Amino acid sequence: MLRSMYSGISGLKNFQTKLDVIGNNISNVNTYGFKKGRVVFKDLISQTTAGASAPTETRGGVNPKQVGLGSQIAAIDTIHGTGSLQTTSRTLDLAISGDGFFQVADSVAGNFGFNNIQYTRAGNFYMDRDGYVVNSDGKFLVGNAASVTSVPNMVVQITEPVATQDANNFPGYSYFVSNTGTNGRLTATGANEATRINGLRFDGTGKLYAGATNTPLNATIISGGVSSTYDYVFNATDGKIYLDNGTSQFEVISNNQYLDANGTTQTFVNGVNSIFTAINNSMIQDGTIDTFSDTNAQLRPIRIPTTAQSMSVGQDGTINFVDANGILQWAGQLQLAKFPNTSGLEKAGSNYYQQTPNSGLPVLGTATEEGLGSIQSGFLEMSNVDLSEEFTEMIVTQRGFQANSRIITTSDEILQELVNLKR
């Protein structure tokens, strides 16, 4: 049987595969975040009919004589070039200007962490009924999200009357706290002495006590399910009050935390080094803290309250929203991923990619860092398929298929002639 016939068959198979890839490219010309594919051929194998020989003193060298036996597919590549950006003016339509990928996944119980993380360039995201940011398949967008942990029913004992003057109306001169008193009571020096508030005392180590009962003043902070108790400690050097547990120390900007004599609550104000964030923390006259929280960022689904008035997404992937009270709040920040060998990723359908041994481990980070690119809100990345290029390749593929089919028909005619020799 003629070898050319089998060469033609291998060519038909390969050009059929190439036509399949071209058809898939054209089919996804309007698919957001789609990356086109291409087929690369290589020869199959060659049959050597005569080997090469080296030149001698009387005769030159002879090259080998080989007959090729067809072609095969060398690679089916995914071209990860960036597609054009389409304007949508929709906040949760996101595009990456760079090499990064969005991460989407299923959430574990309790919405802490993720399972089955996959990667995509399609940035059409939505809010579900609970306010979580998801894609069209309901997978959560991976990021560092804010969580608010409250400590209920925390009471601070006040054993003496509060100040007779509203702290917001103190005169405009400075007060300096010192430990020059002989009775352990905090005293103030300045142009005029400040009104004594709550009668706090401290011992030789600076530890604070309630003046009337000598009860140590402390606070319990719960983070990640672990509670730590800190003592209030007065530092005579800088006149500030700290939270101290012997190993860690936090500064409290206590001058911003007051009780009004008429019972009106005064809102806590955020300080540079304070652990108390300005999220409507307040104290009422009976000493009960109405709201006392600490904000932590953890890898979890990003949630925007359904009562939010508006939202925005920054180029660094930070998601902010304006709450029902008109206050700007932080919801979370996207976490992007990129790979040492992007071409090694495996397509998993639905615009998803998954890592393989040849893609390498993902490099994780936030937008504008690690070469991950920046986030463009109100845009979607279009497919990088070029129709003119695909139609040209389709014509080339069609002609290649025809040529290989002609090899088979020609080989068949030759075989027919051989059969006719018997006549």
VOPAGU-2260 file (C-alpha; in pm, 1 decimal, decimal comma):
REM VOPAGU-2260
SITE   aa  ch    i         X         Y         Z
SITE  MET   A    0       0,0       0,0       0,0
SITE  LEU   A    1     131,7     346,9     -85,6
SITE  ARG   A    2     280,0     547,7     203,1
SITE  SER   A    3     139,6     866,3      52,7
SITE  MET   A    4    -214,1     752,3     127,6
SITE  TYR   A    5    -140,2     731,0     499,1
SITE  SER   A    6      40,3    1063,2     488,4
SITE  GLY   A    7    -272,7    1213,2     336,9
SITE  ILE   A    8    -486,1    1059,7     611,0
SITE  SER   A    9    -267,6    1211,5     884,5
SITE  GLY   A   10    -292,1    1548,4     710,5
SITE  LEU   A   11    -672,1    1525,5     696,7
SITE  LYS   A   12    -690,1    1452,4    1068,9
SITE  ASN   A   13    -459,4    1739,1    1158,7
SITE  PHE   A   14    -637,0    1995,5     941,4
SITE  GLN   A   15    -967,8    1879,6    1083,3
SITE  THR   A   16    -835,0    1950,2    1433,3
SITE  LYS   A   17    -714,0    2291,4    1321,1
SITE  LEU   A   18   -1055,3    2366,2    1174,2
SITE  ASP   A   19   -1211,7    2264,8    1507,5
SITE  VAL   A   20    -991,9    2515,2    1692,1
SITE  ILE   A   21   -1071,2    2790,0    1441,1
SITE  GLY   A   22   -1440,7    2716,2    1473,9
SITE  ASN   A   23   -1415,3    2740,2    1853,4
SITE  ASN   A   24   -1235,6    3073,6    1822,5
SITE  ILE   A   25   -1502,9    3217,5    1595,6
SITE  SER   A   26   -1778,3    3076,0    1816,9
SITE  ASN   A   27   -1634,0    3268,7    2115,0
SITE  VAL   A   28   -1564,8    3594,7    1934,6
SITE  ASN   A   29   -1806,3    3771,7    2173,3
SITE  THR   A   30   -1720,3    3575,3    2489,9
SITE  TYR   A   31   -1581,8    3802,5    2762,7
SITE  GLY   A   32   -1230,3    3711,8    2869,0
SITE  PHE   A   33   -1194,2    3436,0    2606,4
SITE  LYS   A   34    -843,2    3353,6    2483,8
SITE  LYS   A   35    -804,7    3215,5    2133,7
SITE  GLY   A   36    -625,3    2894,2    2046,6
SITE  ARG   A   37    -397,7    2790,1    1764,2
SITE  VAL   A   38    -271,0    2460,1    1626,1
SITE  VAL   A   39      94,9    2393,4    1548,8
SITE  PHE   A   40     198,7    2100,3    1326,3
SITE  LYS   A   41     517,0    1892,9    1308,3
SITE  ASP   A   42     624,1    1602,5    1091,1
SITE  LEU   A   43     538,8    1254,3    1210,1
SITE  ILE   A   44     834,0    1031,1    1132,5
SITE  SER   A   45    1067,2     964,4     842,2
SITE  GLN   A   46    1165,5     628,3     698,4
SITE  THR   A   47    1535,2     612,8     613,3
SITE  THR   A   48    1603,2     425,7     290,4
SITE  ALA   A   49    1976,7     499,4     288,1
SITE  GLY   A   50    2197,3     637,4     557,3
SITE  ALA   A   51    2452,7     914,1     531,4
SITE  SER   A   52    2820,5     848,0     459,5
SITE  ALA   A   53    3126,5    1054,9     534,9
SITE  PRO   A   54    3353,0    1188,1     259,7
SITE  THR   A   55    3673,3     998,5     173,5
SITE  GLU   A   56    3991,0    1086,6     -10,1
SITE  THR   A   57    3840,0     971,2    -338,6
SITE  ARG   A   58    3470,3    1048,0    -294,1
SITE  GLY   A   59    3254,4    1307,7    -125,0
SITE  GLY   A   60    3002,3    1245,5     146,8
SITE  VAL   A   61    2646,8    1125,2      83,7
SITE  ASN   A   62    2340,0    1262,4     258,3
SITE  PRO   A   63    2074,9    1032,2     405,6
SITE  LYS   A   64    1769,9     938,0     201,7
SITE  GLN   A   65    1445,7     959,0     398,8
SITE  VAL   A   66    1076,9     945,5     315,2
SITE  GLY   A   67     836,5    1132,1     544,0
SITE  LEU   A   68     530,7     947,2     667,5
SITE  GLY   A   69     296,3    1232,8     744,8
SITE  SER   A   70     232,4    1504,9    1001,4
SITE  GLN   A   71     109,3    1532,5    1357,1
SITE  ILE   A   72      -1,5    1801,7    1599,1
SITE  ALA   A   73     286,4    1958,0    1791,9
SITE  ALA   A   74      79,7    2182,9    2018,1
SITE  ILE   A   75    -257,6    2346,1    2067,8
SITE  ASP   A   76    -166,7    2676,0    2229,7
SITE  THR   A   77    -380,8    2923,4    2418,9
SITE  ILE   A   78    -284,4    3279,1    2326,6
SITE  HIS   A   79    -316,0    3488,5    2642,2
SITE  GLY   A   80    -297,7    3826,3    2476,0
SITE  THR   A   81    -513,4    4099,3    2629,4
SITE  GLY   A   82    -841,7    4166,4    2452,3
SITE  SER   A   83    -991,0    4508,3    2391,6
SITE  LEU   A   84   -1188,2    4670,9    2673,4
SITE  GLN   A   85   -1558,6    4732,4    2627,8
SITE  THR   A   86   -1721,2    5015,5    2821,7
SITE  THR   A   87   -2027,2    4912,5    3022,4
SITE  SER   A   88   -2050,4    5185,4    3292,8
SITE  ARG   A   89   -2150,5    4912,5    3540,6
SITE  THR   A   90   -1957,6    4913,7    3868,7
SITE  LEU   A   91   -1921,9    4535,9    3905,2
SITE  ASP   A   92   -1807,3    4488,4    3545,5
SITE  LEU   A   93   -1432,0    4456,5    3600,6
SITE  ALA   A   94   -1139,1    4420,6    3363,6
SITE  ILE   A   95    -773,0    4355,9    3444,9
SITE  SER   A   96    -517,3    4573,2    3271,7
SITE  GLY   A   97    -225,9    4333,3    3315,2
SITE  ASP   A   98    -143,2    3964,1    3347,5
SITE  GLY   A   99    -347,8    3874,7    3653,8
SITE  PHE   A  100    -655,8    3654,9    3685,9
SITE  PHE   A  101    -966,6    3689,4    3898,7
SITE  GLN   A  102   -1013,6    3406,9    4147,5
SITE  VAL   A  103   -1358,2    3254,8    4194,2
SITE  ALA   A  104   -1447,8    2968,5    4423,7
SITE  ASP   A  105   -1702,2    2798,4    4643,0
SITE  SER   A  106   -1709,4    2917,5    5002,1
SITE  VAL   A  107   -1659,2    2687,3    5298,3
SITE  ALA   A  108   -1908,2    2670,6    5584,1
SITE  GLY   A  109   -1929,1    2998,0    5770,0
SITE  ASN   A  110   -1788,5    3191,5    5473,6
SITE  PHE   A  111   -1430,3    3161,6    5601,0
SITE  GLY   A  112   -1193,8    3057,5    5321,6
SITE  PHE   A  113   -1260,9    2896,0    4984,7
SITE  ASN   A  114   -1271,5    2560,5    4807,8
SITE  ASN   A  115   -1214,8    2470,6    4441,6
SITE  ILE   A  116   -1050,8    2797,5    4340,5
SITE  GLN   A  117   -1050,8    2860,9    3966,1
SITE  TYR   A  118    -917,4    3147,1    3759,7
SITE  THR   A  119   -1080,7    3365,1    3497,7
SITE  ARG   A  120   -1043,2    3685,9    3299,8
SITE  ALA   A  121   -1418,5    3732,6    3265,9
SITE  GLY   A  122   -1506,6    4011,3    3506,9
SITE  ASN   A  123   -1885,5    4028,9    3487,5
SITE  PHE   A  124   -1979,0    4005,9    3856,5
SITE  TYR   A  125   -2306,8    4052,0    4040,2
SITE  MET   A  126   -2455,0    4085,1    4388,7
SITE  ASP   A  127   -2674,7    3804,3    4514,8
SITE  ARG   A  128   -2969,4    3862,5    4747,1
SITE  ASP   A  129   -2740,7    3860,6    5053,3
SITE  GLY   A  130   -2503,3    4116,5    4903,5
SITE  TYR   A  131   -2216,9    3878,4    4820,7
SITE  VAL   A  132   -2018,0    3947,3    4503,7
SITE  VAL   A  133   -2051,3    3645,3    4273,0
SITE  ASN   A  134   -2014,3    3561,2    3905,1
SITE  SER   A  135   -2282,6    3431,6    3669,5
SITE  ASP   A  136   -2236,2    3076,8    3806,2
SITE  GLY   A  137   -2277,1    3187,1    4167,3
SITE  LYS   A  138   -1909,5    3139,1    4253,0
SITE  PHE   A  139   -1774,6    3387,9    4506,8
SITE  LEU   A  140   -1515,3    3645,3    4408,5
SITE  VAL   A  141   -1205,2    3575,9    4618,1
SITE  GLY   A  142   -1071,7    3866,0    4820,8
SITE  ASN   A  143    -990,8    4002,3    5163,8
SITE  ALA   A  144   -1322,9    4102,5    5313,2
SITE  ALA   A  145   -1409,9    4306,2    5617,9
SITE  SER   A  146   -1573,1    4141,9    5915,3
SITE  VAL   A  147   -1709,9    4310,0    6222,6
SITE  THR   A  148   -1681,0    4122,4    6551,2
SITE  SER   A  149   -1877,6    4265,4    6841,3
SITE  VAL   A  150   -1822,0    4216,2    7211,4
SITE  PRO   A  151   -2168,9    4253,1    7371,6
SITE  ASN   A  152   -2255,0    4366,6    7723,4
SITE  MET   A  153   -1914,4    4510,3    7806,1
SITE  VAL   A  154   -1950,9    4741,8    8107,1
SITE  VAL   A  155   -1703,9    4998,1    8239,4
SITE  GLN   A  156   -1763,2    5078,8    8607,5
SITE  ILE   A  157   -1796,5    5450,7    8685,2
SITE  THR   A  158   -1788,9    5505,3    9060,8
SITE  GLU   A  159   -1774,2    5883,9    9070,7
SITE  PRO   A  160   -1970,7    6153,0    8888,1
SITE  VAL   A  161   -1868,9    6237,1    8536,7
SITE  ALA   A  162   -1728,4    6574,4    8441,7
SITE  THR   A  163   -1952,0    6875,9    8484,9
SITE  GLN   A  164   -1832,1    7021,7    8155,1
SITE  ASP   A  165   -1891,6    6881,7    7806,3
SITE  ALA   A  166   -1553,9    6757,6    7682,7
SITE  ASN   A  167   -1627,1    6902,8    7339,9
SITE  ASN   A  168   -1634,1    7252,5    7493,1
SITE  PHE   A  169   -1302,8    7245,0    7680,5
SITE  PRO   A  170   -1098,7    7567,4    7646,7
SITE  GLY   A  171    -848,9    7582,9    7364,0
SITE  TYR   A  172    -534,3    7556,8    7577,9
SITE  SER   A  173    -335,2    7236,4    7645,0
SITE  TYR   A  174    -342,9    7012,2    7949,8
SITE  PHE   A  175     -51,0    6790,5    8050,4
SITE  VAL   A  176    -102,9    6485,6    8271,0
SITE  SER   A  177     166,1    6412,7    8528,1
SITE  ASN   A  178     217,8    6184,4    8827,4
SITE  THR   A  179     336,7    6447,1    9073,3
SITE  GLY   A  180      46,5    6390,0    9313,4
SITE  THR   A  181     124,5    6228,3    9649,1
SITE  ASN   A  182    -202,0    6034,9    9675,5
SITE  GLY   A  183    -175,3    5838,5    9347,2
SITE  ARG   A  184    -450,4    6044,0    9182,9
SITE  LEU   A  185    -397,0    6169,6    8828,1
SITE  THR   A  186    -344,6    6546,9    8838,4
SITE  ALA   A  187    -324,8    6803,1    8560,7
SITE  THR   A  188    -102,2    7104,7    8516,5
SITE  GLY   A  189    -160,9    7399,4    8286,3
SITE  ALA   A  190    -295,8    7750,0    8280,4
SITE  ASN   A  191    -595,7    7616,5    8470,5
SITE  GLU   A  192    -644,9    7276,2    8624,8
SITE  ALA   A  193    -879,4    7047,7    8431,8
SITE  THR   A  194   -1194,3    6913,8    8595,5
SITE  ARG   A  195   -1127,3    6571,1    8746,9
SITE  ILE   A  196   -1303,1    6295,3    8547,5
SITE  ASN   A  197   -1388,2    5962,2    8707,0
SITE  GLY   A  198   -1116,7    5982,8    8978,3
SITE  LEU   A  199    -869,4    5742,5    8818,9
SITE  ARG   A  200    -564,4    5634,7    9020,9
SITE  PHE   A  201    -244,5    5454,6    8928,9
SITE  ASP   A  202      16,0    5261,9    9125,9
SITE  GLY   A  203     392,8    5267,9    9100,1
SITE  THR   A  204     388,1    5054,6    8784,3
SITE  GLY   A  205     144,1    5287,4    8611,1
SITE  LYS   A  206    -149,5    5043,1    8628,7
SITE  LEU   A  207    -481,9    5227,4    8649,2
SITE  TYR   A  208    -754,5    5168,1    8909,8
SITE  ALA   A  209   -1102,9    5304,3    8971,1
SITE  GLY   A  210   -1052,2    5570,6    9237,7
SITE  ALA   A  211   -1324,5    5471,5    9485,4
SITE  THR   A  212   -1299,5    5091,6    9470,8
SITE  ASN   A  213    -938,1    5043,9    9361,3
SITE  THR   A  214   -1070,1    4802,3    9096,3
SITE  PRO   A  215    -810,6    4740,5    8822,2
SITE  LEU   A  216    -919,4    4877,7    8485,8
SITE  ASN   A  217    -882,4    4636,6    8197,7
SITE  ALA   A  218   -1036,4    4542,7    7864,3
SITE  THR   A  219   -1084,7    4211,4    7688,2
SITE  ILE   A  220   -1015,6    4196,2    7314,3
SITE  ILE   A  221   -1139,4    3898,0    7112,6
SITE  SER   A  222    -978,4    3826,7    6774,5
SITE  GLY   A  223   -1019,2    3505,3    6575,8
SITE  GLY   A  224   -1194,3    3336,9    6868,4
SITE  VAL   A  225    -900,9    3403,7    7105,4
SITE  SER   A  226    -953,5    3651,4    7389,2
SITE  SER   A  227    -678,0    3854,7    7554,7
SITE  THR   A  228    -710,1    4074,5    7863,1
SITE  TYR   A  229    -519,2    4402,6    7869,5
SITE  ASP   A  230    -462,4    4636,8    8164,7
SITE  TYR   A  231    -495,8    5011,6    8128,1
SITE  VAL   A  232    -147,1    5149,8    8203,5
SITE  PHE   A  233     -52,5    5517,0    8248,3
SITE  ASN   A  234     282,2    5618,7    8096,1
SITE  ALA   A  235     431,2    5910,9    8286,1
SITE  THR   A  236     679,3    5986,6    8007,6
SITE  ASP   A  237     433,1    6085,1    7737,3
SITE  GLY   A  238     118,5    6124,0    7950,6
SITE  LYS   A  239     -71,1    5862,4    7748,3
SITE  ILE   A  240    -276,4    5562,0    7850,3
SITE  TYR   A  241    -200,9    5221,4    7695,3
SITE  LEU   A  242    -349,8    4872,7    7687,1
SITE  ASP   A  243     -84,8    4629,6    7807,5
SITE  ASN   A  244     -83,6    4252,4    7868,4
SITE  GLY   A  245     287,7    4221,3    7933,1
SITE  THR   A  246     373,3    4124,1    7575,3
SITE  SER   A  247     173,9    4356,4    7351,0
SITE  GLN   A  248      89,4    4720,3    7397,9
SITE  PHE   A  249    -176,9    4930,8    7227,7
SITE  GLU   A  250    -215,9    5305,3    7254,4
SITE  VAL   A  251    -566,0    5434,1    7323,3
SITE  ILE   A  252    -643,4    5787,3    7214,3
SITE  SER   A  253    -849,6    5829,6    7527,4
SITE  ASN   A  254    -882,5    6207,5    7501,6
SITE  ASN   A  255   -1142,4    6145,1    7232,0
SITE  GLN   A  256   -1363,0    5919,4    7447,2
SITE  TYR   A  257   -1595,5    6114,3    7679,5
SITE  LEU   A  258   -1920,3    6099,0    7869,7
SITE  ASP   A  259   -2140,5    6405,7    7870,2
SITE  ALA   A  260   -2284,9    6495,7    8210,3
SITE  ASN   A  261   -2639,7    6512,6    8074,3
SITE  GLY   A  262   -2620,0    6156,8    7943,7
SITE  THR   A  263   -2573,7    6241,4    7576,7
SITE  THR   A  264   -2353,3    5981,9    7409,9
SITE  GLN   A  265   -2025,0    6096,8    7255,3
SITE  THR   A  266   -1891,5    5907,1    6953,7
SITE  PHE   A  267   -1540,2    5759,9    6965,2
SITE  VAL   A  268   -1296,3    5916,7    6718,5
SITE  ASN   A  269   -1040,4    5710,1    6530,3
SITE  GLY   A  270    -675,7    5761,2    6629,2
SITE  VAL   A  271    -359,0    5687,7    6432,4
SITE  ASN   A  272    -249,9    5409,0    6666,5
SITE  SER   A  273    -583,7    5327,2    6822,6
SITE  ILE   A  274    -732,6    4981,8    6802,1
SITE  PHE   A  275   -1081,3    5126,4    6832,6
SITE  THR   A  276   -1214,0    5202,2    6485,9
SITE  ALA   A  277   -1462,0    5480,6    6422,0
SITE  ILE   A  278   -1762,6    5261,3    6343,6
SITE  ASN   A  279   -2024,8    5424,9    6561,0
SITE  ASN   A  280   -1871,1    5315,9    6893,1
SITE  SER   A  281   -2051,2    5498,1    7175,4
SITE  MET   A  282   -2096,8    5486,2    7552,8
SITE  ILE   A  283   -2408,9    5566,9    7749,8
SITE  GLN   A  284   -2439,5    5704,3    8101,1
SITE  ASP   A  285   -2477,4    5370,4    8281,4
SITE  GLY   A  286   -2133,2    5267,8    8156,3
SITE  THR   A  287   -2253,0    5017,6    7894,4
SITE  ILE   A  288   -2062,5    5024,9    7566,1
SITE  ASP   A  289   -2327,4    5038,1    7296,3
SITE  THR   A  290   -2099,6    4922,2    7013,5
SITE  PHE   A  291   -1742,0    4801,9    7054,8
SITE  SER   A  292   -1587,7    4631,0    6755,0
SITE  ASP   A  293   -1264,1    4559,0    6577,0
SITE  THR   A  294   -1236,8    4531,4    6200,2
SITE  ASN   A  295   -1028,9    4245,9    6056,1
SITE  ALA   A  296    -944,4    4158,4    5696,3
SITE  GLN   A  297    -964,3    3787,0    5615,3
SITE  LEU   A  298    -981,0    3577,3    5301,2
SITE  ARG   A  299   -1355,2    3537,9    5263,6
SITE  PRO   A  300   -1639,3    3630,5    5023,2
SITE  ILE   A  301   -1681,9    4003,1    4978,4
SITE  ARG   A  302   -2019,5    4129,8    5091,7
SITE  ILE   A  303   -2185,9    4464,9    5031,0
SITE  PRO   A  304   -2490,6    4544,5    5246,1
SITE  THR   A  305   -2809,7    4545,8    5044,4
SITE  THR   A  306   -2892,7    4879,2    5209,3
SITE  ALA   A  307   -2583,5    5045,5    5062,7
SITE  GLN   A  308   -2655,2    5361,6    4869,0
SITE  SER   A  309   -2368,4    5316,1    4622,5
SITE  MET   A  310   -2041,1    5131,7    4571,1
SITE  SER   A  311   -1710,7    5178,4    4392,0
SITE  VAL   A  312   -1412,4    4964,2    4291,2
SITE  GLY   A  313   -1065,3    5120,0    4285,1
SITE  GLN   A  314    -775,8    5033,5    4056,3
SITE  ASP   A  315    -615,1    4842,4    4342,8
SITE  GLY   A  316    -926,2    4625,9    4374,9
SITE  THR   A  317   -1056,3    4796,9    4687,8
SITE  ILE   A  318   -1436,1    4783,7    4712,8
SITE  ASN   A  319   -1600,3    5064,8    4908,8
SITE  PHE   A  320   -1964,5    5147,4    4963,5
SITE  VAL   A  321   -2173,5    5423,5    5114,0
SITE  ASP   A  322   -2395,1    5277,2    5384,5
SITE  ALA   A  323   -2751,4    5371,0    5469,0
SITE  ASN   A  324   -2624,2    5650,8    5695,4
SITE  GLY   A  325   -2417,3    5806,6    5418,8
SITE  ILE   A  326   -2083,7    5689,2    5566,8
SITE  LEU   A  327   -1813,3    5553,6    5336,8
SITE  GLN   A  328   -1722,7    5196,7    5439,0
SITE  TRP   A  329   -1461,1    4942,8    5328,6
SITE  ALA   A  330   -1605,4    4611,5    5203,9
SITE  GLY   A  331   -1287,9    4432,4    5097,0
SITE  GLN   A  332   -1015,9    4404,3    4836,1
SITE  LEU   A  333    -983,7    4164,0    4544,4
SITE  GLN   A  334    -702,1    3911,8    4544,2
SITE  LEU   A  335    -557,0    3844,4    4199,0
SITE  ALA   A  336    -333,7    3561,3    4078,6
SITE  LYS   A  337     -79,6    3511,5    3805,1
SITE  PHE   A  338     132,7    3215,2    3699,8
SITE  PRO   A  339     495,9    3162,7    3598,3
SITE  ASN   A  340     374,4    2985,6    3281,5
SITE  THR   A  341      33,1    3112,3    3180,6
SITE  SER   A  342      31,8    2888,1    2873,0
SITE  GLY   A  343      46,3    2589,1    3106,7
SITE  LEU   A  344    -302,3    2659,1    3244,9
SITE  GLU   A  345    -578,0    2417,0    3154,4
SITE  LYS   A  346    -914,7    2536,3    3031,5
SITE  ALA   A  347   -1194,3    2404,3    3251,5
SITE  GLY   A  348   -1495,4    2544,0    3064,8
SITE  SER   A  349   -1720,4    2838,0    3152,7
SITE  ASN   A  350   -1426,9    3078,6    3107,4
SITE  TYR   A  351   -1235,9    2907,9    3390,9
SITE  TYR   A  352    -873,8    2799,8    3404,4
SITE  GLN   A  353    -711,0    2567,0    3652,8
SITE  GLN   A  354    -347,2    2521,7    3741,3
SITE  THR   A  355    -140,9    2229,1    3616,0
SITE  PRO   A  356     205,3    2096,5    3704,5
SITE  ASN   A  357     345,6    2299,7    3413,2
SITE  SER   A  358     170,7    2626,6    3498,0
SITE  GLY   A  359     345,6    2659,1    3830,6
SITE  LEU   A  360     191,6    2771,9    4156,9
SITE  PRO   A  361     -12,7    3092,5    4152,2
SITE  VAL   A  362     149,8    3415,5    4265,0
SITE  LEU   A  363    -113,4    3590,9    4476,8
SITE  GLY   A  364    -142,8    3959,0    4552,1
SITE  THR   A  365    -349,4    4272,1    4513,7
SITE  ALA   A  366    -394,2    4473,8    4197,5
SITE  THR   A  367    -116,6    4719,7    4101,3
SITE  GLU   A  368     136,3    4494,0    4278,3
SITE  GLU   A  369     350,8    4198,6    4169,8
SITE  GLY   A  370     283,8    4279,3    3802,6
SITE  LEU   A  371     -76,3    4163,2    3841,8
SITE  GLY   A  372    -220,9    4468,5    3667,8
SITE  SER   A  373    -482,0    4721,1    3770,7
SITE  ILE   A  374    -859,9    4688,1    3797,6
SITE  GLN   A  375   -1076,9    4885,4    3556,2
SITE  SER   A  376   -1430,8    4921,9    3687,2
SITE  GLY   A  377   -1705,2    4973,7    3431,0
SITE  PHE   A  378   -1519,7    4776,3    3163,2
SITE  LEU   A  379   -1514,9    4416,9    3039,9
SITE  GLU   A  380   -1231,9    4248,0    2854,4
SITE  MET   A  381   -1349,5    4124,3    2516,4
SITE  SER   A  382   -1230,9    3811,5    2338,1
SITE  ASN   A  383    -889,2    3843,2    2173,8
SITE  VAL   A  384   -1014,5    3660,4    1862,7
SITE  ASP   A  385    -942,2    3847,0    1536,6
SITE  LEU   A  386   -1206,0    3748,0    1280,9
SITE  SER   A  387    -999,0    3850,7     978,3
SITE  GLU   A  388    -713,8    3632,3    1100,8
SITE  GLU   A  389    -946,4    3341,1    1172,2
SITE  PHE   A  390   -1111,2    3356,2     828,6
SITE  THR   A  391    -768,8    3363,3     664,8
SITE  GLU   A  392    -661,1    3060,4     864,6
SITE  MET   A  393    -986,7    2891,5     772,9
SITE  ILE   A  394    -912,4    2934,9     401,6
SITE  VAL   A  395    -560,5    2798,9     450,1
SITE  THR   A  396    -698,4    2504,9     646,6
SITE  GLN   A  397    -961,8    2431,4     384,7
SITE  ARG   A  398    -703,5    2428,5     107,2
SITE  GLY   A  399    -474,4    2210,6     314,1
SITE  PHE   A  400    -758,4    1967,7     373,2
SITE  GLN   A  401    -837,5    1961,1       0,7
SITE  ALA   A  402    -472,5    1901,6     -86,0
SITE  ASN   A  403    -446,8    1608,3     151,1
SITE  SER   A  404    -770,3    1460,1      20,4
SITE  ARG   A  405    -624,9    1491,6    -329,5
SITE  ILE   A  406    -322,8    1291,2    -210,7
SITE  ILE   A  407    -558,0    1009,2    -118,2
SITE  THR   A  408    -753,1    1019,9    -446,6
SITE  THR   A  409    -431,4    1036,8    -649,3
SITE  SER   A  410    -284,8     745,0    -457,7
SITE  ASP   A  411    -608,2     556,9    -521,8
SITE  GLU   A  412    -581,9     623,3    -895,9
SITE  ILE   A  413    -226,9     491,9    -896,3
SITE  LEU   A  414    -341,1     177,8    -719,3
SITE  GLN   A  415    -618,9     145,4    -976,9
SITE  GLU   A  416    -360,6     162,4   -1253,9
SITE  LEU   A  417    -165,7    -112,5   -1084,0
SITE  VAL   A  418    -478,6    -325,7   -1073,1
SITE  ASN   A  419    -541,9    -256,6   -1441,8
SITE  LEU   A  420    -195,4    -389,3   -1532,6
SITE  LYS   A  421    -339,7    -738,4   -1501,5
SITE  ARG   A  422    -556,0    -676,9   -1806,4
